[in-house]
């Protein structure tokens, strides 16, 4: 497609479809998002899914840096990945509710931090994920 045609149709569709950042049902009853993306029939591509994932990870890191920089900045890459994973999974509010775990992480008490991760409701809900993440927290590798 020629660049001029692409720009023309983008301008038209932006004007006609409008931007909706949260899913909604269009007049045909199809789950839709963005500039008229029909999720029911088209979904998203793997490339688009990876773009969303990257954006979500970056958003989680921003939240961690905003909310608990004194903990997050002092961690090695492995333990940062644990907090990023937990933030992604349950949101920053959910992660911040792990007060004891975060206190042990701040103190560098990896054993107790890992143990407290495992006695949570979250651990029961996510099973193997919690086991893996707690081991990463415990060992740092």
N, CA, C and O atoms as CSV, one atom per row, in Angstrom:
chain,resi,resn,atom,element,x,y,z
A,1,UNK,N,N,0.850,-1.173,0.000
A,1,UNK,CA,C,0.000,0.000,0.000
A,1,UNK,C,C,0.896,1.236,0.000
A,1,UNK,O,O,1.901,1.303,0.707
A,2,UNK,N,N,0.509,2.184,-0.794
A,2,UNK,CA,C,1.261,3.434,-0.862
A,2,UNK,C,C,1.061,4.233,0.419
A,2,UNK,O,O,-0.007,4.191,1.029
A,3,UNK,N,N,2.094,4.957,0.819
A,3,UNK,CA,C,2.077,5.736,2.058
A,3,UNK,C,C,0.952,6.764,2.056
A,3,UNK,O,O,0.312,6.978,3.086
A,4,UNK,N,N,0.702,7.402,0.918
A,4,UNK,CA,C,-0.334,8.436,0.831
A,4,UNK,C,C,-1.721,7.832,1.071
A,4,UNK,O,O,-2.543,8.413,1.779
A,5,UNK,N,N,-1.971,6.674,0.481
A,5,UNK,CA,C,-3.253,5.989,0.680
A,5,UNK,C,C,-3.406,5.551,2.133
A,5,UNK,O,O,-4.478,5.695,2.720
A,6,UNK,N,N,-2.329,5.014,2.713
A,6,UNK,CA,C,-2.372,4.586,4.109
A,6,UNK,C,C,-2.728,5.762,5.018
A,6,UNK,O,O,-3.580,5.626,5.896
A,7,UNK,N,N,-2.097,6.894,4.820
A,7,UNK,CA,C,-2.392,8.073,5.643
A,7,UNK,C,C,-3.836,8.535,5.453
A,7,UNK,O,O,-4.498,8.910,6.421
A,8,UNK,N,N,-4.325,8.510,4.222
A,8,UNK,CA,C,-5.699,8.929,3.938
A,8,UNK,C,C,-6.710,8.047,4.686
A,8,UNK,O,O,-7.618,8.556,5.344
A,9,UNK,N,N,-6.544,6.722,4.579
A,9,UNK,CA,C,-7.505,5.816,5.211
A,9,UNK,C,C,-7.378,5.857,6.729
A,9,UNK,O,O,-8.383,5.741,7.431
A,10,UNK,N,N,-6.160,6.020,7.250
A,10,UNK,CA,C,-6.003,6.156,8.707
A,10,UNK,C,C,-6.764,7.377,9.212
A,10,UNK,O,O,-7.480,7.290,10.210
A,11,UNK,N,N,-6.619,8.498,8.541
A,11,UNK,CA,C,-7.333,9.714,8.950
A,11,UNK,C,C,-8.841,9.500,8.927
A,11,UNK,O,O,-9.546,9.919,9.845
A,12,UNK,N,N,-9.335,8.849,7.877
A,12,UNK,CA,C,-10.771,8.584,7.782
A,12,UNK,C,C,-11.242,7.684,8.921
A,12,UNK,O,O,-12.246,7.972,9.572
A,13,UNK,N,N,-10.513,6.594,9.159
A,13,UNK,CA,C,-10.940,5.634,10.181
A,13,UNK,C,C,-10.849,6.217,11.589
A,13,UNK,O,O,-11.701,5.936,12.433
A,14,UNK,N,N,-9.838,7.013,11.843
A,14,UNK,CA,C,-9.742,7.677,13.146
A,14,UNK,C,C,-10.970,8.568,13.352
A,14,UNK,O,O,-11.556,8.595,14.434
A,15,UNK,N,N,-11.342,9.283,12.314
A,15,UNK,CA,C,-12.504,10.181,12.386
A,15,UNK,C,C,-13.811,9.395,12.498
A,15,UNK,O,O,-14.676,9.754,13.297
A,16,UNK,N,N,-13.967,8.343,11.721
A,16,UNK,CA,C,-15.235,7.613,11.676
A,16,UNK,C,C,-15.402,6.617,12.830
A,16,UNK,O,O,-16.499,6.473,13.369
A,17,UNK,N,N,-14.345,5.947,13.200
A,17,UNK,CA,C,-14.440,4.931,14.255
A,17,UNK,C,C,-14.304,5.520,15.647
A,17,UNK,O,O,-14.959,5.064,16.585
A,18,UNK,N,N,-13.455,6.533,15.787
A,18,UNK,CA,C,-13.173,7.073,17.112
A,18,UNK,C,C,-12.280,6.114,17.891
A,18,UNK,O,O,-12.148,4.942,17.538
A,19,UNK,N,N,-11.678,6.625,18.943
A,19,UNK,CA,C,-10.764,5.830,19.753
A,19,UNK,C,C,-11.429,5.437,21.054
A,19,UNK,O,O,-11.933,6.286,21.790
A,20,UNK,N,N,-11.428,4.144,21.332
A,20,UNK,CA,C,-11.935,3.616,22.602
A,20,UNK,C,C,-10.832,2.754,23.197
A,20,UNK,O,O,-10.441,1.746,22.609
A,21,UNK,N,N,-10.330,3.149,24.360
A,21,UNK,CA,C,-9.187,2.469,24.959
A,21,UNK,C,C,-9.577,1.282,25.814
A,21,UNK,O,O,-8.713,0.534,26.273
A,22,UNK,N,N,-10.858,1.105,26.031
A,22,UNK,CA,C,-11.344,-0.069,26.757
A,22,UNK,C,C,-12.324,-0.811,25.859
A,22,UNK,O,O,-13.012,-0.197,25.045
A,23,UNK,N,N,-12.387,-2.126,26.005
A,23,UNK,CA,C,-13.298,-2.903,25.146
A,23,UNK,C,C,-14.752,-2.475,25.317
A,23,UNK,O,O,-15.193,-2.119,26.410
A,24,UNK,N,N,-15.472,-2.520,24.221
A,24,UNK,CA,C,-16.901,-2.198,24.209
A,24,UNK,C,C,-17.558,-3.043,23.133
A,24,UNK,O,O,-16.879,-3.638,22.296
A,25,UNK,N,N,-18.869,-3.092,23.159
A,25,UNK,CA,C,-19.598,-3.809,22.112
A,25,UNK,C,C,-20.099,-2.788,21.091
A,25,UNK,O,O,-20.819,-1.850,21.432
A,26,UNK,N,N,-19.707,-2.988,19.847
A,26,UNK,CA,C,-20.127,-2.084,18.778
A,26,UNK,C,C,-21.609,-2.288,18.462
A,26,UNK,O,O,-22.274,-3.116,19.084
A,27,UNK,N,N,-22.111,-1.538,17.505
A,27,UNK,CA,C,-23.535,-1.630,17.163
A,27,UNK,C,C,-23.917,-2.997,16.625
A,27,UNK,O,O,-25.089,-3.369,16.660
A,28,UNK,N,N,-22.934,-3.756,16.123
A,28,UNK,CA,C,-23.198,-5.117,15.643
A,28,UNK,C,C,-23.041,-6.143,16.769
A,28,UNK,O,O,-23.188,-7.344,16.542
A,29,UNK,N,N,-22.739,-5.665,17.994
A,29,UNK,CA,C,-22.611,-6.551,19.136
A,29,UNK,C,C,-21.244,-7.220,19.276
A,29,UNK,O,O,-21.073,-8.116,20.102
A,30,UNK,N,N,-20.275,-6.789,18.476
A,30,UNK,CA,C,-18.928,-7.377,18.506
A,30,UNK,C,C,-18.067,-6.659,19.543
A,30,UNK,O,O,-18.113,-5.436,19.671
A,31,UNK,N,N,-17.281,-7.447,20.280
A,31,UNK,CA,C,-16.341,-6.861,21.227
A,31,UNK,C,C,-15.269,-6.126,20.427
A,31,UNK,O,O,-14.628,-6.707,19.551
A,32,UNK,N,N,-15.082,-4.850,20.734
A,32,UNK,CA,C,-14.267,-3.966,19.913
A,32,UNK,C,C,-13.371,-3.127,20.822
A,32,UNK,O,O,-13.706,-2.884,21.981
A,33,UNK,N,N,-12.234,-2.687,20.292
A,33,UNK,CA,C,-11.317,-1.807,21.037
A,33,UNK,C,C,-10.537,-0.955,20.054
A,33,UNK,O,O,-10.497,-1.246,18.858
A,34,UNK,N,N,-9.918,0.101,20.567
A,34,UNK,CA,C,-9.063,0.952,19.743
A,34,UNK,C,C,-9.871,1.721,18.720
A,34,UNK,O,O,-10.887,2.334,19.049
A,35,UNK,N,N,-9.421,1.687,17.485
A,35,UNK,CA,C,-10.120,2.348,16.377
A,35,UNK,C,C,-10.957,1.328,15.625
A,35,UNK,O,O,-10.776,1.130,14.423
A,36,UNK,N,N,-11.872,0.682,16.332
A,36,UNK,CA,C,-12.786,-0.240,15.686
A,36,UNK,C,C,-12.247,-1.649,15.474
A,36,UNK,O,O,-12.757,-2.365,14.612
A,37,UNK,N,N,-11.231,-2.076,16.230
A,37,UNK,CA,C,-10.705,-3.439,16.080
A,37,UNK,C,C,-11.722,-4.423,16.621
A,37,UNK,O,O,-12.058,-4.398,17.805
A,38,UNK,N,N,-12.212,-5.293,15.743
A,38,UNK,CA,C,-13.190,-6.319,16.086
A,38,UNK,C,C,-12.446,-7.489,16.733
A,38,UNK,O,O,-11.861,-8.322,16.040
A,39,UNK,N,N,-12.474,-7.543,18.054
A,39,UNK,CA,C,-11.761,-8.602,18.758
A,39,UNK,C,C,-12.424,-9.959,18.590
A,39,UNK,O,O,-11.742,-10.984,18.568
A,40,UNK,N,N,-13.740,-9.977,18.473
A,40,UNK,CA,C,-14.434,-11.256,18.310
A,40,UNK,C,C,-13.996,-11.979,17.043
A,40,UNK,O,O,-13.765,-13.188,17.070
A,41,UNK,N,N,-13.881,-11.262,15.945
A,41,UNK,CA,C,-13.559,-11.893,14.666
A,41,UNK,C,C,-12.075,-11.852,14.322
A,41,UNK,O,O,-11.564,-12.768,13.677
A,42,UNK,N,N,-11.375,-10.793,14.747
A,42,UNK,CA,C,-9.975,-10.626,14.345
A,42,UNK,C,C,-8.977,-10.904,15.466
A,42,UNK,O,O,-7.860,-11.346,15.201
A,43,UNK,N,N,-9.365,-10.651,16.701
A,43,UNK,CA,C,-8.415,-10.804,17.798
A,43,UNK,C,C,-7.233,-9.869,17.620
A,43,UNK,O,O,-7.372,-8.770,17.083
A,44,UNK,N,N,-6.056,-10.318,18.080
A,44,UNK,CA,C,-4.826,-9.567,17.873
A,44,UNK,C,C,-3.760,-10.550,17.394
A,44,UNK,O,O,-3.880,-11.759,17.589
A,45,UNK,N,N,-2.732,-10.018,16.774
A,45,UNK,CA,C,-1.641,-10.863,16.293
A,45,UNK,C,C,-0.647,-11.109,17.423
A,45,UNK,O,O,-0.679,-10.435,18.453
A,46,UNK,N,N,0.231,-12.081,17.215
A,46,UNK,CA,C,1.270,-12.351,18.203
A,46,UNK,C,C,2.172,-11.129,18.369
A,46,UNK,O,O,2.593,-10.816,19.483
A,47,UNK,N,N,2.468,-10.445,17.278
A,47,UNK,CA,C,3.291,-9.233,17.346
A,47,UNK,C,C,2.609,-8.183,18.204
A,47,UNK,O,O,3.251,-7.541,19.036
A,48,UNK,N,N,1.309,-8.006,18.003
A,48,UNK,CA,C,0.570,-7.035,18.820
A,48,UNK,C,C,0.541,-7.457,20.285
A,48,UNK,O,O,0.642,-6.614,21.177
A,49,UNK,N,N,0.404,-8.742,20.532
A,49,UNK,CA,C,0.399,-9.246,21.904
A,49,UNK,C,C,1.732,-8.956,22.592
A,49,UNK,O,O,1.755,-8.588,23.767
A,50,UNK,N,N,2.840,-9.118,21.871
A,50,UNK,CA,C,4.150,-8.823,22.442
A,50,UNK,C,C,4.325,-7.331,22.703
A,50,UNK,O,O,4.963,-6.947,23.684
A,51,UNK,N,N,3.770,-6.491,21.844
A,51,UNK,CA,C,3.821,-5.036,22.080
A,51,UNK,C,C,3.060,-4.705,23.362
A,51,UNK,O,O,3.539,-3.926,24.187
A,52,UNK,N,N,1.886,-5.290,23.529
A,52,UNK,CA,C,1.104,-5.071,24.749
A,52,UNK,C,C,1.863,-5.571,25.974
A,52,UNK,O,O,1.895,-4.901,27.007
A,53,UNK,N,N,2.474,-6.753,25.858
A,53,UNK,CA,C,3.232,-7.310,26.969
A,53,UNK,C,C,4.386,-6.395,27.368
A,53,UNK,O,O,4.579,-6.112,28.550
A,54,UNK,N,N,5.144,-5.937,26.388
A,54,UNK,CA,C,6.267,-5.036,26.666
A,54,UNK,C,C,5.769,-3.766,27.356
A,54,UNK,O,O,6.363,-3.321,28.338
A,55,UNK,N,N,4.698,-3.193,26.855
A,55,UNK,CA,C,4.134,-1.984,27.470
A,55,UNK,C,C,3.679,-2.252,28.895
A,55,UNK,O,O,3.894,-1.426,29.782
A,56,UNK,N,N,3.053,-3.396,29.122
A,56,UNK,CA,C,2.576,-3.742,30.463
A,56,UNK,C,C,3.741,-3.943,31.433
A,56,UNK,O,O,3.661,-3.531,32.591
A,57,UNK,N,N,4.821,-4.572,30.967
A,57,UNK,CA,C,5.999,-4.761,31.811
A,57,UNK,C,C,6.606,-3.409,32.170
A,57,UNK,O,O,6.957,-3.169,33.325
A,58,UNK,N,N,6.727,-2.538,31.191
A,58,UNK,CA,C,7.281,-1.205,31.448
A,58,UNK,C,C,6.401,-0.425,32.416
A,58,UNK,O,O,6.910,0.314,33.258
A,59,UNK,N,N,5.090,-0.582,32.302
A,59,UNK,CA,C,4.167,0.077,33.228
A,59,UNK,C,C,4.343,-0.475,34.642
A,59,UNK,O,O,4.324,0.279,35.615
A,60,UNK,N,N,4.513,-1.781,34.752
A,60,UNK,CA,C,4.757,-2.379,36.077
A,60,UNK,C,C,6.034,-1.818,36.691
A,60,UNK,O,O,6.065,-1.488,37.876
A,61,UNK,N,N,7.086,-1.709,35.883
A,61,UNK,CA,C,8.337,-1.180,36.437
A,61,UNK,C,C,8.158,0.265,36.889
A,61,UNK,O,O,8.680,0.655,37.933
A,62,UNK,N,N,7.439,1.049,36.126
A,62,UNK,CA,C,7.184,2.434,36.529
A,62,UNK,C,C,6.445,2.470,37.865
A,62,UNK,O,O,6.777,3.276,38.734
A,63,UNK,N,N,5.456,1.612,38.032
A,63,UNK,CA,C,4.709,1.564,39.289
A,63,UNK,C,C,5.608,1.148,40.447
A,63,UNK,O,O,5.511,1.710,41.538
A,64,UNK,N,N,6.483,0.167,40.220
A,64,UNK,CA,C,7.409,-0.269,41.268
A,64,UNK,C,C,8.367,0.863,41.641
A,64,UNK,O,O,8.658,1.070,42.819
A,65,UNK,N,N,8.849,1.585,40.650
A,65,UNK,CA,C,9.753,2.702,40.906
A,65,UNK,C,C,9.042,3.849,41.612
A,65,UNK,O,O,9.644,4.553,42.423
A,66,UNK,N,N,7.772,4.037,41.308
A,66,UNK,CA,C,6.988,5.093,41.971
A,66,UNK,C,C,6.644,4.718,43.406
A,66,UNK,O,O,6.696,5.563,44.300
A,67,UNK,N,N,6.293,3.452,43.630
A,67,UNK,CA,C,5.757,3.024,44.929
A,67,UNK,C,C,6.804,2.499,45.913
A,67,UNK,O,O,6.737,2.793,47.107
A,68,UNK,N,N,7.763,1.730,45.418
A,68,UNK,CA,C,8.745,1.126,46.339
A,68,UNK,C,C,10.165,1.207,45.766
A,68,UNK,O,O,10.844,0.186,45.660
A,69,UNK,N,N,10.618,2.404,45.397
A,69,UNK,CA,C,11.951,2.518,44.794
A,69,UNK,C,C,13.064,2.052,45.727
A,69,UNK,O,O,14.075,1.517,45.272
A,70,UNK,N,N,12.879,2.254,47.030
A,70,UNK,CA,C,13.908,1.880,47.997
A,70,UNK,C,C,14.095,0.366,48.069
A,70,UNK,O,O,15.148,-0.114,48.488
A,71,UNK,N,N,13.090,-0.369,47.669
A,71,UNK,CA,C,13.193,-1.833,47.620
A,71,UNK,C,C,13.631,-2.267,46.226
A,71,UNK,O,O,14.604,-3.006,46.076
A,72,UNK,N,N,12.918,-1.811,45.223
A,72,UNK,CA,C,13.134,-2.279,43.849
A,72,UNK,C,C,14.548,-1.960,43.345
A,72,UNK,O,O,15.210,-2.825,42.770
A,73,UNK,N,N,15.005,-0.738,43.555
A,73,UNK,CA,C,16.312,-0.332,43.022
A,73,UNK,C,C,17.473,-1.121,43.605
A,73,UNK,O,O,18.510,-1.257,42.956
A,74,UNK,N,N,17.320,-1.642,44.814
A,74,UNK,CA,C,18.399,-2.370,45.455
A,74,UNK,C,C,18.489,-3.841,45.078
A,74,UNK,O,O,19.371,-4.552,45.559
A,75,UNK,N,N,17.597,-4.294,44.234
A,75,UNK,CA,C,17.548,-5.727,43.901
A,75,UNK,C,C,18.390,-6.067,42.679
A,75,UNK,O,O,18.639,-5.227,41.814
A,76,UNK,N,N,18.819,-7.327,42.635
A,76,UNK,CA,C,19.465,-7.846,41.436
A,76,UNK,C,C,18.378,-8.108,40.386
A,76,UNK,O,O,17.185,-8.032,40.680
A,77,UNK,N,N,18.807,-8.414,39.175
A,77,UNK,CA,C,17.871,-8.605,38.065
A,77,UNK,C,C,16.869,-9.725,38.327
A,77,UNK,O,O,15.692,-9.596,37.991
A,78,UNK,N,N,17.327,-10.813,38.920
A,78,UNK,CA,C,16.447,-11.959,39.166
A,78,UNK,C,C,15.321,-11.567,40.116
A,78,UNK,O,O,14.155,-11.858,39.849
A,79,UNK,N,N,15.654,-10.920,41.205
A,79,UNK,CA,C,14.630,-10.546,42.185
A,79,UNK,C,C,13.747,-9.414,41.678
A,79,UNK,O,O,12.569,-9.344,42.026
A,80,UNK,N,N,14.306,-8.526,40.858
A,80,UNK,CA,C,13.462,-7.517,40.204
A,80,UNK,C,C,12.416,-8.214,39.339
A,80,UNK,O,O,11.257,-7.802,39.301
A,81,UNK,N,N,12.834,-9.274,38.646
A,81,UNK,CA,C,11.893,-9.992,37.772
A,81,UNK,C,C,10.759,-10.614,38.584
A,81,UNK,O,O,9.630,-10.700,38.102
A,82,UNK,N,N,11.048,-11.046,39.809
A,82,UNK,CA,C,10.000,-11.617,40.666
A,82,UNK,C,C,8.958,-10.541,40.988
A,82,UNK,O,O,7.757,-10.777,40.861
A,83,UNK,N,N,9.424,-9.365,41.404
A,83,UNK,CA,C,8.467,-8.290,41.727
A,83,UNK,C,C,7.710,-7.825,40.491
A,83,UNK,O,O,6.519,-7.526,40.575
A,84,UNK,N,N,8.379,-7.761,39.353
A,84,UNK,CA,C,7.694,-7.402,38.109
A,84,UNK,C,C,6.609,-8.424,37.771
A,84,UNK,O,O,5.502,-8.058,37.378
A,85,UNK,N,N,6.933,-9.694,37.926
A,85,UNK,CA,C,5.993,-10.773,37.631
A,85,UNK,C,C,4.775,-10.683,38.546
A,85,UNK,O,O,3.635,-10.789,38.095
A,86,UNK,N,N,5.036,-10.488,39.835
A,86,UNK,CA,C,3.930,-10.397,40.799
A,86,UNK,C,C,3.074,-9.161,40.536
A,86,UNK,O,O,1.848,-9.226,40.620
A,87,UNK,N,N,3.714,-8.035,40.219
A,87,UNK,CA,C,2.984,-6.801,39.911
A,87,UNK,C,C,2.126,-6.998,38.666
A,87,UNK,O,O,0.971,-6.572,38.627
A,88,UNK,N,N,2.689,-7.639,37.658
A,88,UNK,CA,C,1.944,-7.918,36.430
A,88,UNK,C,C,0.727,-8.779,36.736
A,88,UNK,O,O,-0.361,-8.535,36.217
A,89,UNK,N,N,0.914,-9.782,37.577
A,89,UNK,CA,C,-0.130,-10.750,37.873
A,89,UNK,C,C,-1.257,-10.180,38.722
A,89,UNK,O,O,-2.427,-10.441,38.442
A,90,UNK,N,N,-0.930,-9.413,39.744
A,90,UNK,CA,C,-1.979,-8.964,40.671
A,90,UNK,C,C,-2.108,-7.457,40.793
A,90,UNK,O,O,-2.905,-6.963,41.591
A,91,UNK,N,N,-1.334,-6.726,40.011
A,91,UNK,CA,C,-1.388,-5.274,40.077
A,91,UNK,C,C,-0.546,-4.752,41.232
A,91,UNK,O,O,-0.200,-5.492,42.153
A,92,UNK,N,N,-0.227,-3.475,41.166
A,92,UNK,CA,C,0.622,-2.887,42.192
A,92,UNK,C,C,-0.053,-2.914,43.560
A,92,UNK,O,O,0.617,-3.129,44.570
A,93,UNK,N,N,-1.357,-2.702,43.610
A,93,UNK,CA,C,-2.055,-2.738,44.901
A,93,UNK,C,C,-1.971,-4.119,45.532
A,93,UNK,O,O,-1.758,-4.246,46.738
A,94,UNK,N,N,-2.139,-5.146,44.721
A,94,UNK,CA,C,-2.017,-6.504,45.236
A,94,UNK,C,C,-0.622,-6.778,45.763
A,94,UNK,O,O,-0.460,-7.353,46.839
A,95,UNK,N,N,0.389,-6.366,45.004
A,95,UNK,CA,C,1.764,-6.583,45.449
A,95,UNK,C,C,2.054,-5.819,46.737
A,95,UNK,O,O,2.705,-6.347,47.638
A,96,UNK,N,N,1.581,-4.593,46.828
A,96,UNK,CA,C,1.837,-3.785,48.022
A,96,UNK,C,C,1.171,-4.357,49.266
A,96,UNK,O,O,1.551,-4.011,50.384
A,97,UNK,N,N,0.180,-5.229,49.086
A,97,UNK,CA,C,-0.457,-5.860,50.240
A,97,UNK,C,C,0.443,-6.923,50.883
A,97,UNK,O,O,0.140,-7.405,51.974
A,98,UNK,N,N,1.537,-7.288,50.223
A,98,UNK,CA,C,2.507,-8.251,50.752
A,98,UNK,C,C,3.502,-7.522,51.663
A,98,UNK,O,O,4.708,-7.537,51.418
A,99,UNK,N,N,2.991,-6.900,52.691
A,99,UNK,CA,C,3.809,-6.041,53.554
A,99,UNK,C,C,4.975,-6.797,54.196
A,99,UNK,O,O,6.104,-6.306,54.183
A,100,UNK,N,N,4.722,-7.977,54.754
A,100,UNK,CA,C,5.799,-8.742,55.384
A,100,UNK,C,C,6.838,-9.175,54.359
A,100,UNK,O,O,8.040,-9.045,54.591
A,101,UNK,N,N,6.378,-9.683,53.241
A,101,UNK,CA,C,7.298,-10.109,52.191
A,101,UNK,C,C,8.181,-8.951,51.756
A,101,UNK,O,O,9.398,-9.099,51.641
A,102,UNK,N,N,7.571,-7.802,51.513
A,102,UNK,CA,C,8.339,-6.631,51.075
A,102,UNK,C,C,9.322,-6.173,52.144
A,102,UNK,O,O,10.432,-5.747,51.822
A,103,UNK,N,N,8.929,-6.255,53.411
A,103,UNK,CA,C,9.839,-5.881,54.498
A,103,UNK,C,C,11.040,-6.820,54.528
A,103,UNK,O,O,12.170,-6.373,54.725
A,104,UNK,N,N,10.806,-8.113,54.335
A,104,UNK,CA,C,11.918,-9.066,54.318
A,104,UNK,C,C,12.804,-8.865,53.092
A,104,UNK,O,O,14.023,-9.021,53.174
A,105,UNK,N,N,12.206,-8.523,51.968
A,105,UNK,CA,C,12.995,-8.234,50.767
A,105,UNK,C,C,13.879,-7.020,51.026
A,105,UNK,O,O,15.066,-7.026,50.699
A,106,UNK,N,N,13.301,-5.991,51.609
A,106,UNK,CA,C,14.061,-4.771,51.905
A,106,UNK,C,C,15.233,-5.074,52.825
A,106,UNK,O,O,16.305,-4.484,52.689
A,107,UNK,N,N,15.030,-5.990,53.756
A,107,UNK,CA,C,16.076,-6.366,54.708
A,107,UNK,C,C,17.068,-7.377,54.126
A,107,UNK,O,O,18.076,-7.693,54.758
A,108,UNK,N,N,16.786,-7.878,52.937
A,108,UNK,CA,C,17.665,-8.877,52.334
A,108,UNK,C,C,17.508,-10.263,52.928
A,108,UNK,O,O,18.385,-11.113,52.778
A,109,UNK,N,N,16.391,-10.490,53.604
A,109,UNK,CA,C,16.108,-11.802,54.202
A,109,UNK,C,C,15.315,-12.617,53.179
A,109,UNK,O,O,14.092,-12.730,53.261
A,110,UNK,N,N,16.035,-13.172,52.227
A,110,UNK,CA,C,15.413,-13.850,51.088
A,110,UNK,C,C,14.625,-15.085,51.501
A,110,UNK,O,O,13.579,-15.378,50.921
A,111,UNK,N,N,15.116,-15.804,52.491
A,111,UNK,CA,C,14.441,-17.015,52.953
A,111,UNK,C,C,13.048,-16.689,53.482
A,111,UNK,O,O,12.064,-17.314,53.086
A,112,UNK,N,N,12.972,-15.721,54.364
A,112,UNK,CA,C,11.670,-15.370,54.936
A,112,UNK,C,C,10.765,-14.697,53.902
A,112,UNK,O,O,9.551,-14.899,53.918
A,113,UNK,N,N,11.341,-13.911,53.018
A,113,UNK,CA,C,10.538,-13.300,51.947
A,113,UNK,C,C,9.884,-14.393,51.110
A,113,UNK,O,O,8.691,-14.329,50.813
A,114,UNK,N,N,10.673,-15.393,50.732
A,114,UNK,CA,C,10.160,-16.503,49.922
A,114,UNK,C,C,9.095,-17.287,50.672
A,114,UNK,O,O,8.071,-17.662,50.101
A,115,UNK,N,N,9.342,-17.532,51.959
A,115,UNK,CA,C,8.365,-18.283,52.759
A,115,UNK,C,C,7.044,-17.540,52.874
A,115,UNK,O,O,5.978,-18.149,52.786
A,116,UNK,N,N,7.106,-16.230,53.070
A,116,UNK,CA,C,5.865,-15.459,53.176
A,116,UNK,C,C,5.123,-15.401,51.847
A,116,UNK,O,O,3.894,-15.326,51.832
A,117,UNK,N,N,5.839,-15.433,50.744
A,117,UNK,CA,C,5.178,-15.500,49.440
A,117,UNK,C,C,4.332,-16.764,49.354
A,117,UNK,O,O,3.228,-16.751,48.807
A,118,UNK,N,N,4.860,-17.852,49.898
A,118,UNK,CA,C,4.202,-19.154,49.760
A,118,UNK,C,C,3.006,-19.360,50.676
A,118,UNK,O,O,2.190,-20.244,50.415
A,119,UNK,N,N,2.874,-18.579,51.736
A,119,UNK,CA,C,1.740,-18.760,52.645
A,119,UNK,C,C,0.603,-17.789,52.340
A,119,UNK,O,O,-0.277,-17.581,53.175
A,120,UNK,N,N,0.617,-17.209,51.176
A,120,UNK,CA,C,-0.401,-16.226,50.789
A,120,UNK,C,C,-1.550,-16.871,50.023
A,120,UNK,O,O,-1.422,-17.974,49.491
A,121,UNK,N,N,-2.653,-16.174,49.979
A,121,UNK,CA,C,-3.793,-16.595,49.153
A,121,UNK,C,C,-3.372,-16.640,47.684
A,121,UNK,O,O,-3.790,-17.522,46.932
A,122,UNK,N,N,-2.549,-15.687,47.294
A,122,UNK,CA,C,-2.036,-15.628,45.918
A,122,UNK,C,C,-1.339,-16.934,45.539
A,122,UNK,O,O,-1.556,-17.458,44.446
A,123,UNK,N,N,-0.496,-17.466,46.441
A,123,UNK,CA,C,0.240,-18.697,46.154
A,123,UNK,C,C,-0.717,-19.861,45.901
A,123,UNK,O,O,-0.476,-20.694,45.027
A,124,UNK,N,N,-1.795,-19.910,46.669
A,124,UNK,CA,C,-2.790,-20.977,46.459
A,124,UNK,C,C,-3.470,-20.825,45.099
A,124,UNK,O,O,-3.810,-21.816,44.453
A,125,UNK,N,N,-3.665,-19.580,44.674
A,125,UNK,CA,C,-4.342,-19.314,43.411
A,125,UNK,C,C,-3.466,-19.622,42.194
A,125,UNK,O,O,-3.958,-20.127,41.185
A,126,UNK,N,N,-2.176,-19.319,42.289
A,126,UNK,CA,C,-1.312,-19.447,41.108
A,126,UNK,C,C,-0.419,-20.681,41.118
A,126,UNK,O,O,0.235,-20.976,40.118
A,127,UNK,N,N,-0.382,-21.404,42.231
A,127,UNK,CA,C,0.305,-22.689,42.295
A,127,UNK,C,C,1.771,-22.666,41.915
A,127,UNK,O,O,2.593,-22.077,42.617
A,128,UNK,N,N,2.100,-23.311,40.797
A,128,UNK,CA,C,3.499,-23.481,40.379
A,128,UNK,C,C,4.202,-22.151,40.142
A,128,UNK,O,O,5.410,-22.035,40.350
A,129,UNK,N,N,3.465,-21.177,39.718
A,129,UNK,CA,C,4.057,-19.854,39.509
A,129,UNK,C,C,4.655,-19.347,40.816
A,129,UNK,O,O,5.780,-18.848,40.839
A,130,UNK,N,N,3.892,-19.477,41.908
A,130,UNK,CA,C,4.370,-19.030,43.216
A,130,UNK,C,C,5.586,-19.829,43.665
A,130,UNK,O,O,6.519,-19.269,44.240
A,131,UNK,N,N,5.582,-21.118,43.410
A,131,UNK,CA,C,6.737,-21.946,43.762
A,131,UNK,C,C,7.990,-21.485,43.021
A,131,UNK,O,O,9.054,-21.334,43.622
A,132,UNK,N,N,7.860,-21.267,41.732
A,132,UNK,CA,C,8.996,-20.819,40.928
A,132,UNK,C,C,9.499,-19.457,41.387
A,132,UNK,O,O,10.700,-19.264,41.577
A,133,UNK,N,N,8.577,-18.511,41.566
A,133,UNK,CA,C,8.983,-17.158,41.955
A,133,UNK,C,C,9.590,-17.126,43.345
A,133,UNK,O,O,10.541,-16.383,43.589
A,134,UNK,N,N,9.051,-17.921,44.260
A,134,UNK,CA,C,9.606,-17.934,45.620
A,134,UNK,C,C,11.040,-18.496,45.611
A,134,UNK,O,O,11.897,-18.032,46.363
A,135,UNK,N,N,11.288,-19.489,44.760
A,135,UNK,CA,C,12.647,-20.032,44.657
A,135,UNK,C,C,13.605,-19.010,44.059
A,135,UNK,O,O,14.754,-18.904,44.488
A,136,UNK,N,N,13.136,-18.265,43.079
A,136,UNK,CA,C,13.968,-17.201,42.510
A,136,UNK,C,C,14.273,-16.147,43.573
A,136,UNK,O,O,15.397,-15.650,43.654
A,137,UNK,N,N,13.288,-15.810,44.376
A,137,UNK,CA,C,13.501,-14.836,45.446
A,137,UNK,C,C,14.500,-15.398,46.456
A,137,UNK,O,O,15.406,-14.695,46.903
A,138,UNK,N,N,14.328,-16.654,46.805
A,138,UNK,CA,C,15.172,-17.297,47.817
A,138,UNK,C,C,16.646,-17.362,47.355
A,138,UNK,O,O,17.554,-17.048,48.125
A,139,UNK,N,N,16.869,-17.770,46.102
A,139,UNK,CA,C,18.217,-18.048,45.631
A,139,UNK,C,C,18.838,-16.926,44.798
A,139,UNK,O,O,20.061,-16.833,44.686
A,140,UNK,N,N,17.992,-16.077,44.217
A,140,UNK,CA,C,18.532,-15.015,43.374
A,140,UNK,C,C,19.100,-15.506,42.061
A,140,UNK,O,O,19.885,-14.817,41.409
A,141,UNK,N,N,18.689,-16.725,41.674
A,141,UNK,CA,C,19.145,-17.266,40.385
A,141,UNK,C,C,18.182,-18.308,39.873
A,141,UNK,O,O,18.398,-18.875,38.802
